[in-house]
Amino acid sequence: MSHEDEGEVDQLGVGLLVAGIGLLLLVGASGTSLALPPLGDRGWAPPSLPWRLGGWTVGALQATGYLLGAASLWRHVRRPSPLRLRWWHVGLLAVLVLLTAPFGTADHTNYAAYGRILVEGGDPWSVVPADWLGGADPVVRLVQDPWREATSVYGPVGTWLMGLAAWVGGDLARQVVWVWQVLVVAAWLGTRELLVRLGTPRPTVDRWWTTNVLVLGAGVLGAHVDTLAVCAMAAALGLGLAGRPLLAGLATGLAASTKLTAGVVGLALLWGLLSRRGGRGAPRAGVARLVVGTLLVLVPAHALVGMHALGRIAEAGGGISYAMPWRALYTLLDLATSEPLARTMTTWIAAFGCVLLAVALWRITEGLTEVVAVRALFVLTTAYSLGAGYVLPWYELPQWLATAVLVGLVGREGWRRLAPLLLLLVGRSLVLALAYVPGRVRLPDDVEMVTLGFRFVASPLATLAVWVAIWGLWRRAGQHPVRGWSEGGQRI
């Protein structure tokens, strides 16, 4: 049992968590608002509540929901206590999620449009929604600006699932989106079961994945494709740790073909294989099977849709988020050079920053676990979340997957060492989530002034503060090195 699952239940912490999740569910059940784009007639999809939330009200509900949920998680880090959910708790939460419409983003309208274009014989990687059928299609026309002029940046597997939702949902966008929500909820629950089968205690999984508002609010209630990609990541990690590298490679290929960055699980598994001591042949054979399995999915999938899709996916990696400190650097470079050069330079500098963060995190996590692949996945996903040029709240789902697994492996001493870093991650992720409340691009001037001010100032400063704190933890870890592994032997 993980150290965090010992002790008495924290009634206040559970109350904060239930209240936070309840407020987020209320936003999703209340229909069109500044957080929830219009989806037209609902057809056979669930109805919304018979009222509409005003701009400031919906923002306050979202922000309070995130604050309460994060406060519960913060209390848990400071004073670990178990969260023991019964099957009907999780089942009820899943049903309630499916009674909402996605909010905090308009990405689900893009998913519906790309799926619709695909099933109608178009190529979502080369046709923008605004040009499809002259803008008259009942599903595609509901895409929000500025994505009406953007082609798909998602992998073949992810886009085929969007096509499945569009095929089942038919001519009504709300129906298409609801089918997509079913897929997202299935992936969220599937990840939960995969984590348990992987050996992570169920209370740990439910604390850091199932009810974590930074997962549930940003990923599941936002109906993001990242939730599906993370499910494939969990499968790849479990298969890799079970010593089945070929199947782990196939799952890695599915993850990367859903969203390219999810392929990081393959790097973590490679790291684990290459770090194994003794027996040169076995690690090499495992590496070969892992790579072959990944390519067996990636190559045919991209060959079927055309290599231009891969080019479009790669092009999307040059974004610079307003919520990251790199935006200030990009602005300064843009004043001194051309815009493309400023963007390229900022992207490469951010990549170097991710490497530095990974080095620091590797030192900080030394000795926490013998399972190298889990430690590597945590380090890589966290470094990306904290250092990449373009990061949104739902991009952090792989980090929370890795956190759940890592936390499930540490004992009392490991928890004491890991807790400061966990507090930093919870605090920073909360600020990032708040930076995208209410979540739509077109906002009234007064709401926009507040939300963009928070996004431009508070979020970059919070990330900078975490960088400084990690540097301090790294220096302290260097002064007090941990010798040996926390348990006997060494595994992938």
ROGU-430218 format. One record per residue (C-alpha): residue in three letters; x, y, z; residue number from 0. Coordinates in nm, 3 decimals. Layout:
# residues N
 type      xx      yy      zz seq
  ala       X       Y       Z NUM
...
# end
This chain:
# residues 492
 type      xx      yy      zz seq
  met   0.000   0.000   0.000   0
  ser   0.121   0.348  -0.081   1
  his   0.204   0.569   0.217   2
  glu  -0.063   0.819   0.113   3
  asp  -0.336   0.559   0.156   4
  glu  -0.270   0.517   0.527   5
  gly  -0.457   0.694   0.807   6
  glu  -0.807   0.826   0.862   7
  val  -1.036   0.974   0.598   8
  asp  -1.012   1.354   0.577   9
  gln  -1.378   1.457   0.594  10
  leu  -1.306   1.822   0.516  11
  gly  -1.088   1.726   0.221  12
  val  -1.360   1.500   0.082  13
  gly  -1.618   1.776   0.131  14
  leu  -1.401   2.022  -0.060  15
  leu  -1.357   1.770  -0.340  16
  val  -1.729   1.692  -0.372  17
  ala  -1.818   2.063  -0.371  18
  gly  -1.554   2.143  -0.633  19
  ile  -1.662   1.865  -0.867  20
  gly  -2.028   1.958  -0.813  21
  leu  -1.968   2.318  -0.924  22
  leu  -1.788   2.203  -1.237  23
  leu  -2.070   1.963  -1.321  24
  leu  -2.319   2.248  -1.276  25
  val  -2.137   2.458  -1.535  26
  gly  -2.150   2.174  -1.789  27
  ala  -2.518   2.100  -1.722  28
  ser  -2.630   2.460  -1.762  29
  gly  -2.610   2.492  -2.138  30
  thr  -2.460   2.758  -2.363  31
  ser  -2.251   3.018  -2.181  32
  leu  -1.917   3.193  -2.202  33
  ala  -1.767   2.859  -2.102  34
  leu  -1.975   2.642  -2.334  35
  pro  -2.013   2.715  -2.707  36
  pro  -2.351   2.665  -2.875  37
  leu  -2.415   2.317  -3.014  38
  gly  -2.760   2.359  -3.170  39
  asp  -3.053   2.119  -3.130  40
  arg  -2.979   1.839  -2.886  41
  gly  -3.167   1.557  -3.062  42
  trp  -3.136   1.245  -2.845  43
  ala  -2.845   1.388  -2.642  44
  pro  -2.917   1.479  -2.277  45
  pro  -3.093   1.814  -2.215  46
  ser  -2.940   2.103  -2.023  47
  leu  -3.083   2.262  -1.711  48
  pro  -3.359   2.521  -1.771  49
  trp  -3.144   2.830  -1.710  50
  arg  -2.843   3.007  -1.850  51
  leu  -2.543   3.128  -1.651  52
  gly  -2.413   3.482  -1.696  53
  gly  -2.051   3.550  -1.782  54
  trp  -1.926   3.640  -1.436  55
  thr  -2.135   3.366  -1.275  56
  val  -2.001   3.088  -1.494  57
  gly  -1.646   3.210  -1.445  58
  ala  -1.690   3.222  -1.068  59
  leu  -1.837   2.870  -1.059  60
  gln  -1.552   2.730  -1.267  61
  ala  -1.283   2.906  -1.069  62
  thr  -1.435   2.805  -0.734  63
  gly  -1.469   2.445  -0.850  64
  tyr  -1.101   2.431  -0.942  65
  leu  -0.997   2.607  -0.621  66
  leu  -1.196   2.372  -0.395  67
  gly  -1.078   2.059  -0.576  68
  ala  -0.716   2.172  -0.573  69
  ala  -0.746   2.264  -0.203  70
  ser  -0.856   1.908  -0.133  71
  leu  -0.557   1.771  -0.320  72
  trp  -0.327   2.019  -0.145  73
  arg  -0.456   1.903   0.197  74
  his  -0.395   1.545   0.094  75
  val  -0.031   1.614   0.004  76
  arg   0.024   1.790   0.336  77
  arg  -0.158   1.522   0.538  78
  pro  -0.212   1.201   0.338  79
  ser  -0.545   1.027   0.382  80
  pro  -0.719   0.754   0.181  81
  leu  -0.993   0.818  -0.073  82
  arg  -1.189   0.495  -0.093  83
  leu  -1.453   0.512  -0.363  84
  arg  -1.704   0.234  -0.423  85
  trp  -1.798   0.126  -0.772  86
  trp  -2.127   0.314  -0.758  87
  his  -1.949   0.639  -0.665  88
  val  -1.746   0.622  -0.985  89
  gly  -2.046   0.504  -1.187  90
  leu  -2.259   0.793  -1.062  91
  leu  -1.983   1.042  -1.142  92
  ala  -1.954   0.902  -1.495  93
  val  -2.332   0.935  -1.548  94
  leu  -2.326   1.293  -1.421  95
  val  -2.040   1.377  -1.657  96
  leu  -2.244   1.240  -1.947  97
  leu  -2.534   1.467  -1.850  98
  thr  -2.317   1.772  -1.918  99
  ala  -2.189   1.933  -2.235 100
  pro  -1.815   2.000  -2.269 101
  phe  -1.700   2.341  -2.146 102
  gly  -1.389   2.549  -2.089 103
  thr  -1.295   2.507  -2.454 104
  ala  -1.441   2.484  -2.802 105
  asp  -1.216   2.198  -2.914 106
  his  -1.503   1.950  -2.917 107
  thr  -1.665   2.148  -3.200 108
  asn  -1.340   2.097  -3.395 109
  tyr  -1.343   1.724  -3.322 110
  ala  -1.701   1.699  -3.444 111
  ala  -1.617   1.893  -3.759 112
  tyr  -1.305   1.691  -3.847 113
  gly  -1.496   1.368  -3.791 114
  arg  -1.784   1.493  -4.005 115
  ile  -1.550   1.596  -4.287 116
  leu  -1.383   1.253  -4.271 117
  val  -1.706   1.048  -4.291 118
  glu  -1.834   1.267  -4.573 119
  gly  -1.528   1.185  -4.782 120
  gly  -1.311   1.488  -4.710 121
  asp  -0.958   1.523  -4.578 122
  pro  -0.959   1.707  -4.242 123
  trp  -0.580   1.758  -4.266 124
  ser  -0.611   1.967  -4.582 125
  val  -0.964   2.117  -4.570 126
  val  -1.051   2.389  -4.320 127
  pro  -1.404   2.384  -4.169 128
  ala  -1.495   2.721  -4.323 129
  asp  -1.447   2.577  -4.673 130
  trp  -1.641   2.254  -4.625 131
  leu  -1.963   2.256  -4.829 132
  gly  -1.956   2.633  -4.841 133
  gly  -2.002   2.661  -4.465 134
  ala  -2.350   2.507  -4.483 135
  asp  -2.288   2.174  -4.310 136
  pro  -2.497   2.158  -3.989 137
  val  -2.211   2.015  -3.782 138
  val  -1.904   2.180  -3.933 139
  arg  -2.054   2.530  -3.933 140
  leu  -2.058   2.536  -3.550 141
  val  -1.677   2.542  -3.524 142
  gln  -1.566   2.856  -3.341 143
  asp  -1.318   3.118  -3.462 144
  pro  -1.021   3.107  -3.509 145
  trp  -1.037   2.731  -3.574 146
  arg  -1.272   2.770  -3.866 147
  glu  -0.957   2.836  -4.069 148
  ala  -0.751   2.552  -3.916 149
  thr  -0.706   2.198  -4.044 150
  ser  -0.674   1.900  -3.811 151
  val  -0.357   1.865  -3.603 152
  tyr  -0.457   1.526  -3.459 153
  gly  -0.326   1.184  -3.543 154
  pro  -0.501   0.928  -3.766 155
  val  -0.634   0.714  -3.478 156
  gly  -0.771   1.015  -3.293 157
  thr  -0.933   1.147  -3.611 158
  trp  -1.084   0.807  -3.697 159
  leu  -1.246   0.806  -3.352 160
  met  -1.380   1.154  -3.428 161
  gly  -1.518   1.005  -3.748 162
  leu  -1.686   0.728  -3.548 163
  ala  -1.855   0.988  -3.327 164
  ala  -1.966   1.182  -3.635 165
  trp  -2.102   0.868  -3.803 166
  val  -2.305   0.767  -3.496 167
  gly  -2.411   1.124  -3.409 168
  gly  -2.547   1.207  -3.753 169
  asp  -2.650   1.557  -3.858 170
  leu  -2.673   1.718  -3.515 171
  ala  -2.356   1.854  -3.359 172
  arg  -2.484   1.797  -3.003 173
  gln  -2.536   1.428  -3.079 174
  val  -2.189   1.397  -3.233 175
  val  -2.033   1.568  -2.931 176
  trp  -2.223   1.344  -2.689 177
  val  -2.098   1.029  -2.861 178
  trp  -1.749   1.175  -2.838 179
  gln  -1.807   1.233  -2.465 180
  val  -1.895   0.864  -2.426 181
  leu  -1.559   0.774  -2.580 182
  val  -1.379   1.020  -2.351 183
  val  -1.552   0.890  -2.037 184
  ala  -1.475   0.532  -2.140 185
  ala  -1.107   0.626  -2.180 186
  trp  -1.105   0.804  -1.841 187
  leu  -1.253   0.499  -1.667 188
  gly  -1.033   0.267  -1.874 189
  thr  -0.725   0.451  -1.757 190
  arg  -0.843   0.408  -1.400 191
  glu  -0.866   0.030  -1.440 192
  leu  -0.535   0.009  -1.625 193
  leu  -0.362   0.197  -1.344 194
  val  -0.508  -0.044  -1.088 195
  arg  -0.399  -0.346  -1.293 196
  leu  -0.057  -0.187  -1.316 197
  gly  -0.036  -0.220  -0.940 198
  thr  -0.121   0.131  -0.825 199
  pro  -0.349   0.119  -0.518 200
  arg  -0.707   0.210  -0.608 201
  pro  -0.728   0.494  -0.350 202
  thr  -0.417   0.649  -0.505 203
  val  -0.563   0.618  -0.854 204
  asp  -0.889   0.777  -0.746 205
  arg  -0.711   1.063  -0.569 206
  trp  -0.467   1.154  -0.846 207
  trp  -0.664   1.051  -1.155 208
  thr  -1.035   0.974  -1.116 209
  thr  -1.139   1.270  -0.899 210
  asn  -0.844   1.502  -0.957 211
  val  -1.020   1.822  -1.076 212
  leu  -0.713   1.908  -1.282 213
  val  -0.785   1.589  -1.479 214
  leu  -1.163   1.574  -1.449 215
  gly  -1.227   1.944  -1.513 216
  ala  -0.973   2.014  -1.784 217
  gly  -0.962   1.677  -1.960 218
  val  -1.286   1.485  -1.908 219
  leu  -1.543   1.764  -1.870 220
  gly  -1.366   1.944  -2.154 221
  ala  -1.394   1.622  -2.364 222
  his  -1.038   1.649  -2.488 223
  val  -0.871   1.398  -2.716 224
  asp  -0.579   1.393  -2.471 225
  thr  -0.791   1.170  -2.243 226
  leu  -0.803   0.902  -2.512 227
  ala  -0.430   0.933  -2.580 228
  val  -0.349   0.893  -2.210 229
  cys  -0.554   0.573  -2.193 230
  ala  -0.330   0.425  -2.464 231
  met  -0.027   0.554  -2.271 232
  ala  -0.143   0.369  -1.960 233
  ala  -0.183   0.050  -2.163 234
  ala   0.166   0.091  -2.310 235
  leu   0.320   0.148  -1.968 236
  gly   0.145  -0.153  -1.817 237
  leu   0.247  -0.383  -2.103 238
  gly   0.602  -0.256  -2.092 239
  leu   0.634  -0.315  -1.718 240
  ala   0.485  -0.663  -1.768 241
  gly   0.773  -0.749  -2.001 242
  arg   0.573  -0.746  -2.327 243
  pro   0.759  -0.487  -2.535 244
  leu   0.599  -0.570  -2.871 245
  leu   0.248  -0.512  -2.736 246
  ala   0.375  -0.206  -2.548 247
  gly   0.503  -0.074  -2.880 248
  leu   0.164  -0.128  -3.044 249
  ala  -0.003   0.067  -2.761 250
  thr   0.261   0.339  -2.790 251
  gly   0.183   0.366  -3.160 252
  leu  -0.188   0.401  -3.081 253
  ala  -0.111   0.675  -2.829 254
  ala   0.114   0.869  -3.067 255
  ser  -0.135   0.822  -3.353 256
  thr  -0.403   0.976  -3.135 257
  lys  -0.190   1.273  -3.026 258
  leu   0.176   1.283  -3.121 259
  thr   0.311   1.399  -2.784 260
  ala   0.161   1.091  -2.615 261
  gly   0.440   0.891  -2.777 262
  val   0.657   1.004  -2.486 263
  val   0.559   0.681  -2.311 264
  gly   0.770   0.497  -2.566 265
  leu   1.073   0.708  -2.474 266
  ala   1.017   0.628  -2.105 267
  leu   0.997   0.255  -2.179 268
  leu   1.312   0.274  -2.390 269
  trp   1.484   0.455  -2.105 270
  gly   1.383   0.174  -1.872 271
  leu   1.501  -0.100  -2.108 272
  leu   1.838   0.062  -2.177 273
  ser   1.903   0.115  -1.806 274
  arg   1.872  -0.254  -1.720 275
  arg   2.187  -0.403  -1.573 276
  gly   2.337  -0.719  -1.709 277
  gly   2.232  -0.936  -2.000 278
  arg   2.302  -0.736  -2.313 279
  gly   2.084  -0.945  -2.539 280
  ala   1.758  -0.912  -2.349 281
  pro   1.751  -0.531  -2.336 282
  arg   1.841  -0.507  -2.705 283
  ala   1.569  -0.754  -2.801 284
  gly   1.319  -0.560  -2.589 285
  val   1.418  -0.232  -2.751 286
  ala   1.381  -0.383  -3.098 287
  arg   1.036  -0.523  -3.021 288
  leu   0.922  -0.194  -2.869 289
  val   1.035   0.006  -3.172 290
  val   0.892  -0.245  -3.421 291
  gly   0.556  -0.251  -3.242 292
  thr   0.537   0.129  -3.245 293
  leu   0.621   0.148  -3.615 294
  leu   0.368  -0.124  -3.698 295
  val   0.096   0.123  -3.599 296
  leu   0.250   0.460  -3.685 297
  val   0.366   0.384  -4.039 298
  pro   0.049   0.220  -4.182 299
  ala  -0.179   0.470  -4.006 300
  his   0.000   0.772  -4.152 301
  ala   0.044   0.603  -4.489 302
  leu  -0.334   0.556  -4.507 303
  val  -0.413   0.922  -4.445 304
  gly  -0.112   1.062  -4.632 305
  met   0.217   1.204  -4.511 306
  his   0.081   1.557  -4.541 307
  ala  -0.114   1.482  -4.223 308
  leu   0.212   1.421  -4.036 309
  gly   0.347   1.748  -4.172 310
  arg   0.040   1.932  -4.049 311
  ile   0.076   1.772  -3.705 312
  ala   0.444   1.870  -3.688 313
  glu   0.365   2.230  -3.788 314
  ala   0.136   2.263  -3.486 315
  gly   0.434   2.228  -3.253 316
  gly   0.546   2.588  -3.307 317
  gly   0.281   2.757  -3.094 318
  ile   0.375   2.990  -2.806 319
  ser   0.120   2.997  -2.524 320
  tyr   0.023   3.323  -2.356 321
  ala   0.021   3.138  -2.025 322
  met   0.390   3.043  -2.045 323
  pro   0.694   3.265  -1.970 324
  trp   0.822   3.198  -2.322 325
  arg   0.561   3.435  -2.462 326
  ala   0.754   3.734  -2.326 327
  leu   1.075   3.605  -2.488 328
  tyr   0.893   3.551  -2.818 329
  thr   0.757   3.908  -2.807 330
  leu   1.105   4.053  -2.753 331
  leu   1.255   3.842  -3.032 332
  asp   0.970   3.939  -3.263 333
  leu   1.063   4.305  -3.216 334
  ala   1.423   4.237  -3.317 335
  thr   1.379   3.973  -3.590 336
  ser   1.116   3.836  -3.827 337
  glu   0.812   3.659  -3.681 338
  pro   0.902   3.311  -3.818 339
  leu   1.257   3.338  -3.682 340
  ala   1.132   3.460  -3.344 341
  arg   0.892   3.166  -3.324 342
  thr   1.158   2.913  -3.424 343
  met   1.414   3.052  -3.179 344
  thr   1.162   3.054  -2.894 345
  thr   1.056   2.696  -2.968 346
  trp   1.415   2.571  -2.958 347
  ile   1.497   2.768  -2.643 348
  ala   1.186   2.623  -2.478 349
  ala   1.298   2.273  -2.583 350
  phe   1.635   2.334  -2.421 351
  gly   1.452   2.454  -2.110 352
  cys   1.260   2.124  -2.103 353
  val   1.590   1.937  -2.113 354
  leu   1.723   2.138  -1.818 355
  leu   1.404   2.074  -1.622 356
  ala   1.427   1.702  -1.699 357
  val   1.785   1.691  -1.570 358
  ala   1.681   1.867  -1.249 359
  leu   1.375   1.645  -1.200 360
  trp   1.581   1.331  -1.258 361
  arg   1.809   1.433  -0.974 362
  ile   1.518   1.530  -0.749 363
  thr   1.346   1.193  -0.798 364
  glu   1.659   0.987  -0.744 365
  gly   1.596   0.686  -0.522 366
  leu   1.216   0.726  -0.513 367
  thr   1.155   0.406  -0.710 368
  glu   1.345   0.125  -0.875 369
  val   1.104   0.125  -1.172 370
  val   1.304   0.337  -1.414 371
  ala   1.033   0.367  -1.679 372
  val   0.787   0.516  -1.430 373
  arg   1.042   0.764  -1.303 374
  ala   1.138   0.855  -1.660 375
  leu   0.775   0.905  -1.763 376
  phe   0.716   1.134  -1.466 377
  val   1.030   1.334  -1.542 378
  leu   0.959   1.370  -1.915 379
  thr   0.591   1.459  -1.884 380
  thr   0.649   1.704  -1.598 381
  ala   0.938   1.873  -1.779 382
  tyr   0.713   1.915  -2.084 383
  ser   0.423   2.055  -1.881 384
  leu   0.648   2.306  -1.709 385
  gly   0.876   2.401  -1.995 386
  ala   0.716   2.359  -2.337 387
  gly   0.639   2.660  -2.549 388
  tyr   0.270   2.580  -2.583 389
  val   0.090   2.430  -2.284 390
  leu  -0.282   2.421  -2.203 391
  pro  -0.442   2.270  -1.891 392
  trp  -0.542   1.944  -2.062 393
  tyr  -0.187   1.898  -2.194 394
  glu  -0.096   1.803  -1.836 395
  leu  -0.296   1.479  -1.834 396
  pro   0.013   1.264  -1.911 397
  gln   0.185   1.427  -1.614 398
  trp  -0.100   1.329  -1.382 399
  leu  -0.098   0.975  -1.519 400
  ala   0.272   0.946  -1.438 401
  thr   0.220   1.113  -1.099 402
  ala  -0.045   0.859  -0.999 403
  val   0.187   0.568  -1.083 404
  leu   0.490   0.722  -0.912 405
  val   0.297   0.814  -0.597 406
  gly   0.171   0.456  -0.575 407
  leu   0.530   0.330  -0.556 408
  val   0.678   0.551  -0.286 409
  gly   0.686   0.474   0.085 410
  arg   0.685   0.705   0.383 411
  glu   1.035   0.845   0.325 412
  gly   0.976   0.881  -0.048 413
  trp   0.653   1.070   0.020 414
  arg   0.836   1.312   0.246 415
  arg   1.083   1.387  -0.033 416
  leu   0.821   1.399  -0.312 417
  ala   0.562   1.613  -0.131 418
  pro   0.728   1.955  -0.196 419
  leu   0.736   1.884  -0.569 420
  leu   0.374   1.764  -0.567 421
  leu   0.265   2.084  -0.395 422
  leu   0.442   2.286  -0.664 423
  leu   0.272   2.090  -0.941 424
  val  -0.075   2.119  -0.787 425
  gly  -0.036   2.493  -0.733 426
  arg   0.099   2.564  -1.078 427
  ser  -0.163   2.346  -1.251 428
  leu  -0.437   2.526  -1.059 429
  val  -0.309   2.863  -1.181 430
  leu  -0.290   2.730  -1.538 431
  ala  -0.648   2.601  -1.518 432
  leu  -0.769   2.936  -1.383 433
  ala  -0.589   3.112  -1.669 434
  tyr  -0.831   2.945  -1.912 435
  val  -1.154   3.027  -1.729 436
  pro  -1.413   3.063  -1.874 437
  gly  -1.241   2.921  -2.182 438
  arg  -1.391   3.064  -2.500 439
  val  -1.205   3.300  -2.732 440
  arg  -1.476   3.561  -2.788 441
  leu  -1.558   3.723  -2.454 442
  pro  -1.718   4.049  -2.336 443
  asp  -1.461   4.322  -2.282 444
  asp  -1.483   4.323  -1.900 445
  val  -1.450   3.944  -1.869 446
  glu  -1.176   3.935  -2.131 447
  met  -0.972   4.198  -1.949 448
  val  -0.968   3.991  -1.629 449
  thr  -0.913   3.647  -1.783 450
  leu  -0.642   3.759  -2.026 451
  gly  -0.472   3.963  -1.758 452
  phe  -0.455   3.652  -1.541 453
  arg  -0.333   3.446  -1.836 454
  phe  -0.066   3.697  -1.941 455
  val   0.064   3.772  -1.589 456
  ala  -0.030   3.525  -1.315 457
  ser   0.031   3.202  -1.506 458
  pro   0.378   3.292  -1.644 459
  leu   0.485   3.422  -1.303 460
  ala   0.362   3.105  -1.131 461
  thr   0.556   2.893  -1.380 462
  leu   0.869   3.102  -1.326 463
  ala   0.830   3.058  -0.950 464
  val   0.809   2.680  -0.996 465
  trp   1.125   2.685  -1.211 466
  val   1.309   2.864  -0.930 467
  ala   1.172   2.624  -0.669 468
  ile   1.278   2.321  -0.876 469
  trp   1.626   2.469  -0.905 470
  gly   1.632   2.490  -0.525 471
  leu   1.513   2.129  -0.488 472
  trp   1.776   2.019  -0.739 473
  arg   2.053   2.192  -0.546 474
  arg   1.934   2.040  -0.221 475
  ala   1.918   1.694  -0.381 476
  gly   2.275   1.741  -0.507 477
  gln   2.394   1.824  -0.156 478
  his   2.221   1.518  -0.007 479
  pro   2.245   1.242  -0.269 480
  val   2.038   0.928  -0.225 481
  arg   2.235   0.610  -0.263 482
  gly   2.077   0.295  -0.397 483
  trp   1.721   0.209  -0.487 484
  ser   1.421   0.219  -0.260 485
  glu   1.361  -0.153  -0.314 486
  gly   1.577  -0.448  -0.410 487
  gly   1.655  -0.525  -0.772 488
  gln   1.598  -0.316  -1.080 489
  arg   1.309  -0.326  -1.320 490
  ile   1.218  -0.154  -1.642 491
# end
